[in-house]
């Protein structure tokens, strides 16, 4: 492909992406990661085909790629994330463009430095430079979405294939893992058929109440009106599914499943599971210890299962556990020792 034509196409793609993100767009996992991965792959392919590159040249290119990813991560931190229509959205901010401008200056300086040490100018493919920057941004944004427990937007077009997405990341002090379960096209078709069979009698009942007409006449109406009636019935089904989902989560929680496990089953983070099902986990057990004129409260943490204590001695001194204990008895022993040290004279 002609070099100028290739550069023009890349510029158009970048401008379109920036404009969409400046206006705000739903976050789709494929749209977030596919463009930077493709650009980066094309850049590496161009690099491999470049004749006469030595180990030193590849070292400079690798350092530049790592720097580009790092600057992309920094830019991704400035992107605004929010929820709309039940899915994650992103929008560029003024800080995003400030970081982008600074990144261009840094990369330009790095390129001049690499050139002074002998790296050929055409050994730095523009696709690679742009791709690694957007890849770093995508990694930062993707991790922030998972940490916030926000769902990615669905694909814009249907597909006969199902993709299992597994993302493992470390962002600050947060860890996250998102999984989805594969189903075959046959299973999806069977599920759609079963849901349709379950919907039909409910749709007839809802339509009958809305129109007050017998069954042989209640569907004789404008097609849009009929479609809206069916849509309203799906809304009823959706609400019922959410209720049954909450019951399933509470059942799992009653058997000891943690919010981390609930989130993994649903493909969201622990924080997202806690927000979605705040009552899924039973209230933490507790107890009261009264010794030497003082009182201590014992409480078990819902997530870890460890026991902690907090107490007030007879002399008014206050104390609390600095860590969790594996058993209630050990926490009670520590609390008792504290109350004994602060007994009434």
N, C-alpha and C positions, 0 to 999 in steps of 0.2 A: 504494500500500500504506500502511496506517496506520503512522504514525511509530513508535508504541510497539511494534507488532507487528514492524516491521522491526528495531528495536533489539533486541527479544527474540530474534529469529532469529539475528542476528549474535552476540549474547552466547552462545547455545547452541553455535554453530559454534566460537567461540573456546574455550569451555570444553572441548568435545570434543577439539579439536586439542591443547590444553595437556595434558589428561589422558593422551592417547595418547603424546605425546612425553615426558611425565614417566615413564611406565611403560617407554618404549623402543619404537621401531617401525622396521621396515625403511624405507629411504629410496628412495622411488619418485619419479622426476623429475616426473611429472605431478602427484602429490599434493603435492610440495614447492612447485611453482611455480604451479599452477592457482588455489588459493584466494586467495593475495595478488594475483595478476593480476586475478582477477574482482572482488575487493573494491575494488581501486584503480580499475578501469574504472568500476564503479558509482559510486564517489565522484566521479570526474571528470564523469560524466554528470550527477549531481546538481548539481555545481558549475556546469556549462554552463547548466543550466536555471534557475539562481538569477538573478532579475532585479536590475538596478541595480548590478552589480559593475563597478568601474573598474580601470584598469591598476595602481593601487596595491594594490587588494585582491588581484588575481591575483599580484602580486609577493610579498605576505605568504603567500599560500597556497603558492606555489612554494618559498619559503624554508622553510616548515613541512614540506612534503613532503620536501625535501632533508635536513632535520634528522631527520625520521622514518626515512628510509632509512639515514642514518649510524648512528643509534642501533640500528636493526635489525641492521646489520652487526656492531656491537659485541656485541649479544646473540648473534648467530650464532657468534661466535668462542668463546663460553663453552660451546656445546653439545658434549657428548661424542660422538665418532664411533668406531665399532668395527665389526669384521667378524663376521658370524654367518651360517652356512649359505651362505658364498660371496658374500654381498652386504653392502652398507653398511647400518648401523643408526645411529640417533641417539637420544640421551636428554638431556633437560633436567637441569641440575645446580642446586645451590644458588646458584651464581654467576649462572646464567641468570636466576633470579628476582630476585636483587639488582640486576642490570643493568636488568631490566624495571621494577622499582620506581623506580630512578633515572630511567629514561627517562620514566615517567609524570610524575614531578615536573618534569623538564625541559620536557616538552611542555605541561604545565599552566602553567608559568611563561611559556613562549613564547606560549600562548594569551592569557594575561592582558595580556602586552605588546602583542600584536596588537590586542586589544580596546581598549586605551587609545589606540591610534593610529587607531581608527575602523573596524576590520574587524568586520563583523557576526558575531555568534556562530553563526548558522545558515549562514554562508559557509564553515564548516569541517566538511564531512560526516564523520560518524564512520566511515563505510566507508573513506574516503580515509585517515584517520589510522591506522586499524588495518591497512589494506592495504599502505601504504608501509612500515610497520614490519616486517610479515611478509615483504614483498618483499626488504628489506635483509637480513633473517635468511636467507632462502632463497638469495640470491646468495652470502653468506659461506659457508654450509654447502655449497652446490653446488661452489664453488671448492675448498673444503677436501677434499671427496670426490675431485675430479679430481686434485688435487695428490697425494693419498695413493694414487692408483691403484686406488681401490675401485670395483667395479661397482655401479650403481644396481640396486635390486630391480626385477623384472619387473612388468608390469601384473597386477593381480589378476584381471582378466577378459580373455578372448581378444578379438581385434579382427580384422576383415577388412582393415583398413588398416595400412599400415606408415608410420611416421613417422621421418624423418631428423632427428636432434637434433644441432645444432652449437652448442657452448658455447665461447666464447672469453673468457678472464678473465685478470686480473692481480691477484695476491694476494701482498702482500709482495714478495719478490724472485723469485717463481715465476710462470711463464707456463704455460698449459695449453690444450689444444684436444682435444676429443673428437668423433669423427665415427662415424656408423653408416651402413651401406650399405642402400639400399632393395631389397626384392624384391617382386615382384607376388604377388597371391594365387595366380595360376596357377603361378608358380615355386615358391611355398611348397608347394602341393599336389603338384607333381611331385617336389619334394625329399622330402616325407613318404612318397610312394609308393616312391621309390627306396630310402630308408632301411628301410622295411618289408620290401621285397624282399630287402635284404641281411641283415636281422635274422632272417627266418624260418628259413633253414637252420641258423643258429647257435643259435637258440632250440630247435630240434628236437634238435640235438646235445647241448646242455646239459641239456635235459629228459631225454633218453635216458640220459645218464650219472647223473643224479640218481635216477632211478626204477629203472633197469635193466630197463625194460619195452619191448616192441616198439612201433613207431611207432603202430600202430592202437589201442593201449591206454594209451599214456603220458599222453594228455591227459584220460583219464577220471578226474577227481579234483574235489575241491572247487574252485569258481570262484576263490576267494581264493588258494588254493594255486597254481593255474595262472597267475593274474595276477602273483603274487609271483615265479614262475619267469621270466616274461617281463621283469619289472622287473630281476631280477638279470642277465639277458642284456643289457639296456640299459646296466647298469653296466659290463659288459665293453666294450661299444661306446664308452661315454664315456671309459674309460681309454685305449682305442686312439686315439680322436680326439685326446686330449691328447698322446699320444706323437707322432702324426703332425703335430700343430700345432707341437710343439717342434722336430721335424725341419725343418718349413717355415721356422720362425723362424731356425734355425741356417743353413739354406741361404741365406736372404736376408742374414743377417749375414756369411756367408762371401764374398758378392759385394759387401760394403761398406755394407750398410744399417745405419744407426745405431740406437741404442735409441729415439731420438725418432721415427724413421720406423717402427720396429716397433710402437711404442705407438700411433701415428696409425692404422696399419692395423688394429689390434685395438680401437681406441676407448678406450685408456687412456693414461696419461702415460708419460713416459720412465722415471721411477722405477718405475712399475708394470710396465713391460716388462722392466726389468732384474731385478726381483724374480721375475717370472713365468718368464723364460728367462735365468737367470744365465750360461749357457754359449753363448748365441746368437752372441755376438761372439767372434772369434778373439783369442787372447792377443796383447797388444801387442808389436810387434817391438822389439828392443833391440840394443844393441851396446856394446862396451868400447873405450875409447881410452886407450892408455898412452903418455905423452909426458913428457919432462923429469923422470922419476923418479916421476911421479904417475899417478893412474888416474881416469878419468871414465866413468860409465855413461850411455849414451844410451837413451832410451825414448820410444816413440811413444804418445800418448794415444789410447785406443780411440774416444772420442767425436768429438773435433775433428780427429784426424789430425796434430796438431802434435807437434813433437819437443821434448823437454826433456833437460837433462843435470844430473847431480849428481856432484861429484868431490872428491878429496882430493889436494892438492898434495904435492910431496916434502917441504915444510917442515911438513906436518901441517895446513895451512889447509884448511878445507872451504868449498865453494861450490856454488851451484845456480842454474839458470836462473830468472829472475824472470818469464819469460813463455814462451809456446810459439813455436817457429820452424817455418816452413812446410816446410823440408827437413831431412833428416838431416845433409847437408853443412854447412848453416849452424849447426846446433846443435853439430856437431863442431868447427867453427872457433871458436865462442865458448868451448867447453870447452877447446880447445887453447890459446887465449889465456890463460885462467885458469891452466892448468897451467904455461905459460911464465912467468907472473908469480910463481909460487910454486915455481920450480925449486930443486933443491938447490944450495947455494952452492959 
